[in-house]
Amino acid sequence: MRQKLDKSVTLHTADLLDLIARLGDEQHYQLHQIELAYNLETEYHISALRGLIDRYRYRLSAQSVGSVKQVGDGVAIVSGLRGVMVNELVLFPDGTYGLALDLDHNHVGCVLLGSDRNIHAGDIVKGTGRVIDVPVGEPLLGRVVNALGQPIDDLGPLEAPEKIVRRPIDYRAPTFIQRAPVSEPLQTGIKAIDSVIPLGRGQRELIIGDRQTGKTAIAVDTVINQRDQGVYCIYVCIGQKMSTVAQIVETFREHDALDYTTVVVASAEEPPSMVYLAPYAGCAMAEAFMYAGRDALIIYDDLTKHAIAYRQLSLLLQRPAGREAYPGDVFYLHSRLLERSARLSPAYGGGSMTALPIVETQAGNISAYIPTNLISITDGQIYLTTQLFNEGIRPAIDVGLSVSRVGGAAQNAAMRAVSCHLALDIAQFLELQIFARFGTELDKATREQLARGERVRAVLTQPQYEPMPVAHQVAVIYAAGRGYLDDVPIEQVRRFESLLLKFLQQQCSGLLAEFSLGHWNPHLEADLRHALESFREQVWRR
């Protein structure tokens, strides 16, 4: 069928319908332009007609918008924004991003990821339709970044941008089917931990204690000990002073630990929203290695400040306060973070993410709200006390209150053999030490047990930033537990240990290699006894 227009232009009906469909609800002016176009003399100008319609056609786009009702203290209350998601990024007119954290029937509570100086009531807020994500992968190794994954170390942008992928900071934890039992040790290089409180890859072990008891020192030593172990490390500084952060970064640099470490920083000077996001950002970075089939270690230093920042945001958003003024979902705040650490089954890549969260107590009160929450979430705790620290026992680990619930199955077999009775021996020594303080006359066996306990305790002390290989730990702990140090003065224990390790490296390197592989049998034990006796005769007694 054909239709005549002004006796000069011939249009197919299909062409006309196509033009009308493309036109849509145009204004009268555009309709008049169409009428003028129909007066063209040839069918050739149909293309000109199509171009004219394209020029005036409206392109509609829908976007979620709202307006600021109230702003202050890093929080904005926004009306509108229908359809916004929890944790969705929203954009303010000055370019500042916010995080939709509190969804109400009439408004949305947004925490600002920047300053609120240029945001005022009435400003238009736009939803972005995406949740917050951060860059992950090897290009971040050796860098210091903020909670958004942006470098803050003055070393320029991230290298190899083609290798950088982005990952949402909030991700569901691995399911039960995706997990595998913890079966491979994670060596910290700290004798008191690797022997009595062993850790496994994929475990979550809490480091708990008062301030200035050495919690950060344990975490830093653990990172340093991962050199050449195939473990990628993420160190999250939460609410720390920048001077403390700079000291940690410099320590990593001095010990060549930055090559496999990323430091995520949300300092005390930053808004509470950035402090709130930092652990999740670091978890996403470590998670990327885990799902790629690799081993990762993440340290949260510390989650007490994280909970305080979340409490501050919740109170500003006018959420109901509960125990110690924390919101009701503060347990979920940390459980959804720590449950993402796991050992994956081989069917899902076999990677692992080990978490070492740190929590600070007040006057040794481990029954406070946040410490008890974290103790119930994690697979054990390393408890440090001020009393031991002041006595010069470093690390100041209270063996009686410390436990590792799943790491024992992953412990090096040689270490398990030499330290299986160590915790009990230390507990008995501490009990006898209490009785000895009352001046009670002790028999010879008790005095010998006290002397050996003192030397075992001295062996378990260790200077900071000097992690020890597991093979060396096996030899030293065996020597202390079997009485080879009973006649060594306490002040000479460190020297005995140093000379012994030097002797074993020179004379028994093959034996140390066997211990590193976790091998232990009566023949190896006999070789170790012979080496210890030779050392005492050839080196120590001289």
C-alpha positions in Angstrom: 0.0 0.0 0.0 1.3 3.5 -0.8 0.2 6.9 0.4 0.5 10.2 -1.5 1.7 13.3 0.3 1.2 16.7 -1.4 1.5 15.0 -4.8 5.3 15.2 -4.7 6.5 12.7 -2.1 5.6 9.0 -2.1 6.0 7.2 1.3 5.5 3.6 2.1 3.1 3.1 5.0 5.8 1.2 6.8 8.1 4.2 6.5 5.4 6.5 7.9 4.7 4.3 10.8 8.4 4.0 11.6 8.7 7.8 11.6 5.7 8.2 13.8 7.0 5.6 16.3 10.4 7.3 16.4 8.8 10.6 16.9 6.9 9.7 20.0 5.2 12.6 21.9 6.9 15.5 20.2 5.9 19.1 20.5 3.8 21.0 18.0 6.9 22.6 16.7 8.4 19.3 15.6 5.1 18.3 13.9 5.2 21.5 11.9 8.7 20.7 10.8 7.4 17.3 9.6 4.7 19.0 7.5 7.3 21.3 5.9 9.5 18.3 5.1 6.6 16.6 3.3 6.6 19.4 0.8 10.0 18.3 -0.5 10.0 17.3 -4.1 11.6 13.9 -4.2 11.5 10.6 -2.2 15.3 11.0 -1.8 14.7 13.5 1.0 13.2 10.9 3.2 16.6 10.4 4.8 16.6 14.1 5.6 13.3 13.7 7.3 14.7 10.9 9.4 17.6 13.0 10.4 15.3 15.9 11.4 13.3 13.5 13.6 16.5 12.2 15.2 17.6 15.7 16.0 14.4 16.5 17.9 13.8 13.1 19.5 13.9 13.0 23.3 16.1 10.5 25.0 14.6 9.7 28.4 16.6 8.4 31.4 15.4 7.6 34.9 17.5 8.3 37.9 16.8 8.1 41.6 17.2 11.5 43.2 16.5 13.1 46.6 17.2 16.3 48.5 19.1 17.0 51.6 17.0 17.7 54.6 19.7 17.8 57.3 23.5 17.6 57.3 26.1 17.6 60.0 28.8 15.6 61.8 29.5 13.5 58.7 25.9 12.4 58.3 23.2 13.6 55.8 19.4 12.9 56.1 18.0 12.7 52.6 14.4 12.7 51.4 13.4 10.9 48.2 15.9 8.4 46.8 13.2 5.8 46.3 14.6 2.4 45.4 18.0 3.1 46.9 19.9 0.0 48.2 21.6 -0.6 51.5 25.3 0.4 51.2 24.6 2.1 47.8 26.8 5.0 46.9 25.0 8.3 46.5 26.5 11.5 44.9 26.2 15.0 46.3 26.5 18.2 44.2 30.1 19.0 45.3 31.3 15.5 44.2 31.3 14.0 47.6 30.1 10.4 47.9 27.9 9.1 50.6 26.9 5.6 51.8 23.2 4.9 52.2 23.3 3.1 55.6 19.9 3.8 57.2 16.7 3.2 55.1 13.5 4.6 56.5 10.0 5.1 55.1 10.4 8.8 54.8 14.1 9.4 54.5 17.5 7.8 53.9 20.4 8.2 56.4 23.7 8.6 54.5 27.2 8.7 56.0 29.5 11.0 54.1 32.8 9.7 52.7 34.3 13.2 52.8 33.8 16.6 54.2 30.3 18.1 54.7 31.4 21.7 54.4 30.0 22.3 50.9 26.7 20.3 51.4 23.6 22.2 52.5 20.0 21.5 53.1 18.1 21.4 49.8 21.0 20.1 47.7 20.0 17.4 45.1 21.4 13.9 45.8 21.6 11.3 43.1 21.7 7.5 43.5 24.5 5.7 41.5 22.9 2.3 41.5 26.1 0.6 42.7 27.5 -0.5 46.0 31.0 0.6 47.1 33.9 -1.4 45.8 37.7 -1.3 45.9 40.6 -2.3 43.7 42.1 -5.7 44.5 45.0 -7.8 43.2 48.8 -7.8 43.1 49.2 -4.1 42.0 48.2 -3.1 45.5 51.1 -5.0 47.1 53.7 -2.7 48.6 51.3 0.2 48.7 49.5 2.2 51.5 45.9 2.9 50.6 42.9 4.4 52.2 39.5 2.7 52.9 38.5 3.4 49.2 41.6 1.7 47.8 43.2 5.0 46.8 47.0 5.3 47.3 48.1 7.7 50.0 51.9 6.9 50.0 52.9 9.6 47.5 54.2 6.9 45.1 51.8 7.8 42.3 48.8 5.8 40.9 48.6 2.0 41.1 50.8 0.3 38.5 49.5 -2.2 35.8 46.0 -0.8 35.7 45.1 -3.6 33.3 45.6 -6.1 36.1 43.4 -4.2 38.6 39.9 -5.6 39.2 37.4 -4.2 41.6 35.5 -6.1 44.2 32.6 -5.1 46.4 33.6 -4.6 50.0 30.6 -6.5 51.3 30.4 -10.1 50.1 28.7 -13.2 51.4 30.8 -15.6 53.4 31.8 -19.0 52.0 29.1 -21.6 52.5 29.6 -24.8 54.5 30.1 -26.8 51.3 32.7 -24.4 50.1 34.9 -24.8 53.2 37.5 -27.3 54.1 39.1 -28.2 57.5 42.1 -26.1 58.6 45.0 -28.4 57.8 48.0 -26.3 57.0 50.0 -24.3 59.7 50.5 -20.6 59.6 53.8 -20.0 61.3 54.0 -16.7 63.2 57.7 -17.1 64.1 56.8 -16.6 67.8 57.8 -19.6 69.9 55.0 -19.1 72.5 52.4 -19.1 69.8 53.6 -21.7 67.4 54.2 -24.2 70.2 51.3 -23.7 72.6 48.6 -21.8 70.6 49.3 -22.9 67.0 47.5 -21.2 64.1 46.3 -22.7 60.8 45.6 -21.1 57.5 42.0 -20.2 57.3 41.7 -19.7 61.1 40.4 -16.6 63.0 42.4 -16.0 66.1 41.7 -13.0 68.3 44.6 -11.0 69.9 43.2 -9.4 73.1 44.8 -7.4 75.9 45.1 -4.0 77.4 46.8 -1.1 75.6 50.6 -1.3 75.5 50.9 -5.0 76.0 52.3 -6.0 72.6 49.3 -6.8 70.5 50.5 -4.9 67.5 54.0 -6.3 67.9 52.6 -9.9 67.6 50.7 -8.9 64.4 53.8 -7.2 62.9 56.1 -10.1 63.7 53.6 -12.5 62.1 53.6 -10.5 58.9 57.4 -10.3 58.8 57.6 -14.1 59.2 55.5 -14.7 56.1 58.4 -13.8 53.8 59.0 -16.7 51.4 55.9 -18.5 52.8 53.6 -17.7 49.9 51.2 -15.7 52.0 49.9 -12.3 51.0 49.3 -10.0 53.9 46.7 -7.2 54.3 47.3 -5.0 57.4 44.3 -2.8 58.3 45.1 0.2 60.6 41.8 1.3 62.1 41.6 4.6 63.9 45.3 4.7 64.6 47.5 7.8 64.8 49.4 8.5 61.6 52.6 8.4 63.5 51.9 4.8 64.5 50.9 3.9 60.9 54.2 5.4 59.6 56.2 3.4 62.2 54.4 0.1 61.1 55.0 0.8 57.4 58.7 1.7 58.0 59.1 -1.6 60.0 57.7 -3.5 57.1 60.0 -1.7 54.7 63.1 -2.5 56.8 62.3 -6.2 56.9 61.3 -6.4 53.2 57.8 -7.2 54.2 56.1 -4.6 51.9 56.8 -6.8 48.9 53.9 -9.0 49.8 51.8 -6.7 52.0 49.2 -4.0 51.5 48.5 -1.5 54.3 44.9 -0.1 54.5 44.7 3.0 56.6 41.7 4.8 58.2 43.4 7.1 60.7 41.9 8.7 63.7 41.7 12.1 61.8 39.4 10.7 59.1 35.6 10.7 59.3 34.0 7.7 61.1 32.6 6.5 57.9 36.1 5.8 56.5 37.0 4.0 59.8 33.8 1.9 59.4 34.6 0.9 55.8 38.4 0.1 56.3 38.0 -3.5 57.6 35.6 -4.4 54.8 37.9 -2.9 52.2 40.9 -4.9 53.5 38.8 -8.0 53.7 37.8 -7.6 50.0 41.5 -7.3 49.1 42.4 -10.5 51.0 39.4 -12.3 49.7 40.5 -11.8 46.1 43.7 -13.8 46.9 41.6 -16.5 48.6 39.2 -17.0 45.7 42.2 -17.1 43.4 43.5 -20.2 45.2 46.2 -18.4 47.2 46.8 -17.9 50.9 46.2 -14.5 52.5 46.6 -13.1 56.0 44.6 -10.1 57.2 45.1 -8.2 60.4 42.5 -5.8 61.9 44.2 -3.4 64.2 41.9 -2.9 66.0 38.2 -3.7 66.0 37.5 -1.9 69.2 37.9 1.4 67.3 35.9 0.0 64.5 33.0 -0.7 66.9 33.3 2.8 68.4 33.1 4.4 64.9 30.0 2.3 64.1 28.4 3.3 67.4 29.1 7.0 66.5 27.5 6.7 63.1 24.5 4.8 64.5 23.9 7.4 67.2 24.1 10.2 64.6 21.6 8.3 62.5 19.3 8.2 65.6 19.3 4.4 65.9 18.2 2.9 69.2 21.2 2.4 71.6 21.7 -0.9 73.5 24.3 -2.2 75.8 27.2 0.3 76.3 25.3 2.5 73.8 26.2 0.2 70.9 23.4 -0.5 68.3 21.7 -3.8 68.3 23.4 -5.1 65.2 27.0 -4.6 66.4 27.5 -8.4 66.7 26.5 -8.8 63.0 28.9 -5.9 62.2 31.9 -8.2 63.1 30.5 -11.6 62.5 29.8 -10.9 58.8 33.4 -9.6 58.5 35.2 -12.5 60.3 33.0 -15.2 58.8 34.5 -14.4 55.4 37.8 -15.9 56.5 38.0 -19.6 55.7 39.9 -22.4 54.1 38.3 -23.2 50.8 37.9 -26.8 49.6 40.0 -27.9 46.6 36.8 -27.8 44.4 36.7 -24.0 45.0 40.4 -23.3 44.5 41.8 -24.4 47.9 42.8 -20.8 48.9 42.6 -19.5 52.5 42.2 -16.3 54.4 43.5 -16.2 58.0 42.2 -13.3 60.2 44.0 -11.9 63.2 41.6 -9.3 64.7 42.9 -7.2 67.6 40.7 -5.9 70.4 41.7 -3.7 73.3 40.4 -4.3 76.8 40.1 -1.9 79.7 41.9 -3.0 82.9 41.9 -6.6 81.8 38.1 -6.8 81.5 37.5 -9.5 78.9 33.8 -9.7 79.8 33.0 -6.3 78.1 30.6 -6.3 75.2 32.9 -6.1 72.2 35.6 -8.6 73.6 33.0 -11.2 74.5 31.4 -10.8 71.0 34.7 -11.4 69.3 35.7 -14.2 71.5 32.5 -16.0 70.6 33.0 -15.4 66.9 36.6 -16.4 66.5 38.4 -19.8 66.8 40.4 -18.9 69.8 42.3 -16.0 71.4 45.8 -14.9 72.4 45.5 -13.1 75.7 48.2 -10.7 76.8 48.4 -9.3 80.3 49.9 -6.1 81.7 51.4 -8.0 84.6 53.5 -10.3 82.4 54.5 -7.4 80.3 55.8 -5.5 83.3 57.7 -8.5 84.5 59.7 -8.5 81.3 58.1 -11.5 79.7 57.6 -10.6 76.0 55.4 -11.5 74.4 53.2 -11.2 77.5 51.0 -14.2 76.6 48.9 -15.7 79.4 49.0 -19.4 78.4 46.1 -20.3 80.7 43.6 -17.9 79.2 44.8 -18.4 75.6 43.5 -21.1 73.3 43.5 -22.2 69.7 40.5 -24.3 68.9 41.3 -25.5 65.4 45.0 -24.8 64.9 46.2 -27.9 66.6 45.2 -30.1 63.7 47.4 -28.0 61.4 50.5 -27.8 63.7 53.8 -28.9 62.4 54.2 -32.6 63.4 57.7 -32.1 64.9 56.5 -29.1 66.9 53.5 -31.0 68.1 55.7 -33.8 69.4 58.1 -31.5 71.4 55.4 -29.2 72.7 52.5 -31.6 73.5 53.0 -31.2 77.3 54.3 -27.7 77.3 51.1 -25.9 78.2 50.5 -28.3 81.2 54.1 -27.9 82.3 53.8 -24.1 82.3 50.5 -24.3 84.2 52.0 -26.5 86.9 55.1 -24.2 87.1 52.8 -21.2 87.7 50.9 -23.1 90.4 54.1 -24.1 92.2 55.5 -20.6 91.9 52.5 -19.3 93.9 53.2 -21.8 96.7 56.9 -21.0 96.7 56.2 -17.3 97.4 54.8 -18.2 100.8 58.2 -19.5 101.9 57.1 -23.1 102.1 60.0 -25.5 102.3 60.2 -27.4 99.0 61.6 -30.8 98.2 64.3 -31.4 95.6 61.9 -32.6 92.9 59.8 -29.4 93.3 62.8 -27.2 93.2 64.0 -28.9 90.0 60.5 -28.5 88.5 60.6 -24.8 89.3 64.0 -24.3 87.9 63.0 -26.0 84.6 59.8 -24.0 84.4 61.8 -20.8 84.8 64.0 -21.8 81.9 61.2 -22.9 79.7 59.5 -19.5 80.3 62.8 -17.8 79.5 63.1 -19.7 76.2 59.6 -18.7 75.2 60.4 -15.0 75.6 61.5 -13.4 72.4 62.7 -9.9 71.2 60.4 -8.0 68.8 61.0 -8.2 65.1 63.0 -11.4 65.4 60.7 -14.2 64.3 62.2 -17.7 64.5 61.9 -20.5 61.9 59.9 -23.5 63.1 62.9 -25.9 62.9 64.9 -23.7 65.3 61.9 -23.5 67.6 61.6 -27.3 67.7 65.3 -27.7 68.7 65.2 -25.0 71.4 61.9 -26.1 72.9 63.0 -29.7 73.0 66.2 -28.7 74.8 64.4 -26.7 77.4 61.7 -29.3 78.0 64.1 -32.2 78.3 66.4 -30.6 80.9 69.4 -29.5 78.7 69.1 -26.0 80.2 68.6 -27.0 83.8 72.1 -25.9 84.9 72.2 -22.8 82.7 71.7 -19.6 84.6 68.6 -17.7 83.7 70.6 -14.7 82.4 72.6 -17.0 80.1 69.5 -18.7 78.4 69.5 -16.3 75.5 73.2 -16.9 74.9 72.8 -20.7 75.1 70.0 -20.5 72.6 72.0 -18.4 70.1 75.0 -20.6 70.3 72.9 -23.8 70.0 71.2 -22.6 66.8 74.5 -21.5 65.3 75.9 -25.0 66.1 72.9 -26.8 64.6 73.0 -24.7 61.4 76.7 -25.6 60.9 76.7 -29.2 62.0 73.1 -30.5 61.6 71.5 -28.5 58.7 69.9 -31.7 57.4 68.2 -32.3 60.8 66.7 -28.8 60.7 65.5 -29.4 57.2 63.6 -32.5 58.4 62.0 -30.5 61.2 60.9 -27.8 58.7 59.1 -30.4 56.7 57.3 -31.6 59.9 59.1 -34.9 60.1 59.5 -36.5 63.5 60.4 -40.1 64.5 62.6 -41.9 67.1 65.6 -41.7 64.8 65.3 -38.0 64.4 64.8 -37.5 68.1 67.9 -39.6 68.8 69.9 -37.4 66.3 68.7 -34.3 68.1 69.7 -35.6 71.5 73.1 -36.5 70.2 73.5 -33.0 68.7 72.5 -31.4 72.0 75.0 -33.5 74.0 77.7 -32.7 71.4 76.9 -29.0 71.7 77.1 -29.0 75.5 80.5 -30.8 75.4 82.1 -29.1 72.5 80.7 -25.5 72.8 78.9 -24.7 76.0 81.2 -26.2 78.6 84.2 -24.4 77.1 
